[in-house]
Amino acid sequence: MDAARKQPPPEAPATPEAEPSPGDCKVLVVDDYDDAREMYAEYLEFLGYQVQTARDGQEALQLARETHPDVILMDLSLPVLSGWEATELLKQDDRTADIAVMALTGHVLPAHTQRAQQAGCDVFIAKPALPDTVAEQIRALLQKTGSKPRSR
């Protein structure tokens, strides 16, 4: 009986705190197509993410610099400044280089995927993509990059 008392307690299972909850994470959804932007934004808000939206690459750059989201869901064909160009500028800027960028685009040729990676995209998802698939990729990306919610 005394031997049983001296054994250390079993290790506790990993706590959910190891993974940031959606409410602690900001996502910037960038798409010039209103229906796509709204669909992804509304679904991510439903899951509890703090969501902002942008219609073009220039607006995305400005919001990223001002609010520093945890993840940017970036369409690549955008007016004013393309998603490729916006991603390159984000990754070259010390203030925003650590923001995870997920390309979500209809450009699905291997050359497009390669160009997105060269621009600095961390993940590439082809449209059309179901919102729950996008949410799963966001969770996986946050775990992979070890992103923790930033104090704002």
C-alpha positions as CSV (number, residue, x, y, z in Angstrom):
1,M,0.0,0.0,0.0
2,D,2.8,2.5,0.8
3,A,4.5,1.6,-2.4
4,A,1.4,2.6,-4.3
5,R,1.4,6.0,-2.6
6,K,5.0,6.7,-3.5
7,Q,4.6,6.3,-7.2
8,P,4.2,9.5,-9.1
9,P,0.8,10.3,-10.5
10,P,0.2,9.5,-14.1
11,E,0.9,12.3,-16.5
12,A,-2.1,14.5,-17.2
13,P,-3.3,14.5,-20.8
14,A,-2.4,17.5,-22.9
15,T,-4.6,20.5,-22.1
16,P,-6.6,22.3,-24.7
17,E,-4.7,25.4,-23.8
18,A,-1.8,24.1,-26.0
19,E,-3.9,25.1,-29.0
20,P,-5.2,28.6,-29.4
21,S,-8.9,28.8,-29.4
22,P,-10.6,30.4,-32.4
23,G,-11.7,33.4,-30.3
24,D,-8.0,34.2,-29.6
25,C,-7.1,34.2,-33.3
26,K,-7.5,36.9,-35.9
27,V,-8.0,35.9,-39.6
28,L,-7.9,38.3,-42.5
29,V,-10.0,37.1,-45.5
30,V,-8.9,38.7,-48.7
31,D,-10.9,38.2,-51.8
32,D,-12.3,40.5,-54.5
33,Y,-15.3,38.3,-55.0
34,D,-18.0,39.4,-52.5
35,D,-19.7,36.0,-52.2
36,A,-16.5,34.1,-51.5
37,R,-15.2,36.7,-49.0
38,E,-18.5,36.8,-47.1
39,M,-18.9,33.0,-47.1
40,Y,-15.5,32.3,-45.6
41,A,-15.7,35.3,-43.2
42,E,-19.1,34.3,-41.9
43,Y,-18.2,30.7,-41.4
44,L,-15.0,31.6,-39.6
45,E,-16.9,34.0,-37.4
46,F,-19.4,31.3,-36.6
47,L,-16.5,29.1,-35.4
48,G,-15.4,32.0,-33.2
49,Y,-12.5,33.5,-35.1
50,Q,-12.0,37.3,-35.1
51,V,-12.4,38.1,-38.8
52,Q,-11.6,41.1,-40.9
53,T,-12.0,41.3,-44.7
54,A,-10.3,43.1,-47.5
55,R,-11.2,43.3,-51.2
56,D,-7.7,43.9,-52.7
57,G,-4.1,43.4,-52.0
58,Q,-3.4,47.0,-51.0
59,E,-6.2,46.9,-48.4
60,A,-4.9,43.6,-47.2
61,L,-1.4,45.1,-46.6
62,Q,-2.8,48.0,-44.7
63,L,-5.0,45.9,-42.5
64,A,-2.2,43.4,-41.8
65,R,0.1,46.2,-40.7
66,E,-2.5,47.8,-38.5
67,T,-4.0,44.7,-36.9
68,H,-1.4,41.9,-37.3
69,P,-3.7,38.9,-37.9
70,D,-2.6,35.4,-37.1
71,V,-3.5,34.1,-40.5
72,I,-4.3,35.7,-43.9
73,L,-6.6,33.8,-46.3
74,M,-5.3,35.3,-49.5
75,D,-6.9,35.1,-53.0
76,L,-4.1,35.5,-55.5
77,S,-6.0,37.3,-58.3
78,L,-6.8,40.7,-56.8
79,P,-7.2,44.2,-58.1
80,V,-4.9,47.0,-57.2
81,L,-2.2,44.7,-55.9
82,S,-2.3,41.0,-56.6
83,G,-2.2,38.4,-53.8
84,W,1.2,37.3,-55.0
85,E,2.6,40.8,-54.7
86,A,0.8,41.5,-51.4
87,T,2.2,38.3,-49.9
88,E,5.8,39.2,-51.1
89,L,5.5,42.6,-49.5
90,L,4.1,41.1,-46.3
91,K,6.9,38.6,-46.0
92,Q,9.6,41.3,-46.7
93,D,8.3,43.6,-44.0
94,D,9.7,42.8,-40.5
95,R,6.3,43.9,-39.0
96,T,4.3,41.3,-40.9
97,A,6.8,38.6,-42.0
98,D,5.7,36.2,-39.3
99,I,2.0,36.3,-40.3
100,A,0.9,32.9,-41.9
101,V,-0.5,33.3,-45.4
102,M,-2.8,30.8,-46.9
103,A,-3.3,31.1,-50.6
104,L,-6.9,30.3,-51.6
105,T,-7.3,30.5,-55.3
106,G,-8.7,29.2,-58.5
107,H,-5.1,29.2,-60.0
108,V,-4.3,25.6,-59.7
109,L,-1.6,24.9,-62.2
110,P,1.7,23.7,-60.7
111,A,3.4,26.9,-61.8
112,H,0.8,28.9,-59.8
113,T,1.5,26.8,-56.7
114,Q,5.2,27.3,-57.1
115,R,4.8,31.0,-57.6
116,A,2.6,31.2,-54.4
117,Q,5.3,29.4,-52.4
118,Q,8.0,31.7,-53.8
119,A,5.9,34.7,-52.8
120,G,5.8,33.3,-49.3
121,C,2.5,31.5,-49.0
122,D,2.6,28.9,-46.2
123,V,-0.3,26.8,-47.6
124,F,-2.0,26.6,-50.9
125,I,-5.7,25.6,-51.3
126,A,-7.5,25.4,-54.6
127,K,-10.9,26.9,-55.0
128,P,-13.6,25.9,-54.7
129,A,-12.9,24.8,-51.2
130,L,-15.6,24.1,-48.6
131,P,-15.5,26.4,-45.6
132,D,-14.9,23.6,-43.1
133,T,-11.9,22.5,-45.2
134,V,-10.5,26.0,-45.0
135,A,-11.1,26.1,-41.2
136,E,-9.3,22.8,-40.8
137,Q,-6.3,24.1,-42.8
138,I,-6.2,27.2,-40.6
139,R,-6.1,25.1,-37.4
140,A,-3.4,22.9,-38.9
141,L,-1.4,26.0,-40.0
142,L,-1.6,27.6,-36.6
143,Q,-0.4,24.3,-35.0
144,K,2.4,23.9,-37.6
145,T,3.7,27.4,-37.2
146,G,3.3,27.4,-33.5
147,S,1.3,30.6,-33.7
148,K,0.0,31.9,-30.5
149,P,-2.5,34.7,-30.2
150,R,-0.6,38.0,-30.1
151,S,-1.5,40.7,-27.5
152,R,-3.3,43.4,-29.4
